[in-house]
Amino acid sequence: MHPPDTAIASIIVVNYNSYPAIVECLRSIQAQIQSVPYELIVVDNASSDDSVAQIKTQIPDCRVIQLTKNVGFGAGNNAGVQVASGEYLFFLNPDTVLLEDSLKILLQKIAKNPELGIVAPRIIYPDGRLQLSTAWEISLLGEYKTRKQLADYERGNHQVEIEAEYAHDRAVEIVLGSAFLMTKALFQMVGGFDEQFFMYFEESDLCQRVRARGYQILYTPDTTLVHLHGTSVQKIPDKMIVEYRRSQLYYYRKHHSWLEQFFLRSYLLAKFGLQSLKRGDRVAWQVIQLVLTH
């Protein structure tokens, strides 16, 4: 780790009740990144566990920004960027673990091609399985294709073909927000993360705006990291469902025609209306209220 005024890259991690995973994440950064001057910034979203105390004790060189309330993933990252001094921004989830100097490899990729706006690594689960970390543009068709590919892969269908897609560099429409690199200049040019997304779809929205500026988004398997997957959200599954649909509705309002919005709302009303009638599902009713009021 280097002083902020000498850092080429700023590594930003948003934390919310992610101890002990976040300490493992930060230790892996310190152990693996040796060749690139960087600063390490953790933005804490008003955690109620002892994450902050543990980080300050175990990773004393890390800069910790403590927010007074949970502002969400996008706004938390924006707060980190506000104090970042690096030319490049490396966004990481708190439940990721570096296996090598991924920052060096991603920087080499983006430095070689001025048309690249975002570059993201290969991601695996702790057991070594590939995590599908790219997606089609968010639309009714795009979401269907992404969900179908994920379902096929998890069922063991088309695994060879899907893994072949993930075996080489390729331009994609969306990368997941668990790990990606971009320049600070481009991040600021497109306006950063849209803070209307509290959770979910914020990286999809960012990717959409980056591509709208004419930049490419690159997935590369030349470096790999581990994603434990959902340390914070696993504790609140009901909120996860509601926030996902809230962000989905906002994304469609922002980027799609009234007709596509109509089809999405009709689908959600049918899906969750049936759940509510069959099981008296409280979460289903909350989603219905979102559809009718947002």
C-alpha positions, 0 to 999 in steps of 0.5 A: 500500500502507498500514500494517497498522493503516489497511488495509481489505483484506488481500491474501493470496498463497500462494507455492510456487516461483512466481517469476517469476510471483509478482513480476508478480502483486505488481507488478500489485497495486501498479500497479492498486489505488489507491483502497482502503487495503490490506496485502500478505501473501505466505505462502511454503510453504518454496520451494526457488527464490529467490522470497522473496529476489526478493520482498523485493528487488523488492517491499520493502513486502510482508510475507513470512511464511516457513513451514518446510515446505510446508503446502499452499494452505489452511493457507498462507492460514490463516497469512496470515489470522492476521496480517491486519489488514484487515476484508476478505480478498482471496485471490489465486493467485501466477500471477494478474495484475490488469488494473484495480482489482479490489479496489475493484469487488469491495468495492463488490459485497459492501458493497451486499449483506449476504447475500453471503459471497464475491464473485469476478471474471471470469478470463481466460487470458493470450491473452484466452480466458475461464477457466471459474471457477465450478462446481456443488456437489461431488457425483457429479452436480455434478462431472459437470456441471462437467467436461462444461461445461469439455469442451464449452467447450474443444471449441467446443461451446455456447460462446455459451451458456456465455459468456452465463452468464459475462456477468452477475452470478449466484449460484453454488455454487463459485468457484475459489480463484484470486481471491475476496473475503470478510470476515475475520469470515465467514472466521473464523466458518466456521473458515477453510480446512480444512487437511486439504486439502493441495491441491484442493477447499479452496475448494469446501469453504469455499464449501460451509460459507459457503453452509451459513451462509445466505450467497450466492456471487457471480460478477461479470464487472464486473472481470477478471483474468488467471490464468496457471494452475498455475505451481507444480503444472505442475512435478509432474503426478504429485503433482497427480493423487494429491493431487487424488484424496486431497482428493476422497476427503476431501471426500466423507467430510466432506460426503456419505453412505456411498452417494455415497462408495461410488459414488465409490470404485467409480468410482475403483477401476475407472478406475485399476485398468484403467490400472494393469493396462494400463500398469503405471501407478505413479500409478494404483496410488497412487490405488488405495491411497488408495481402499482406505486412506482 
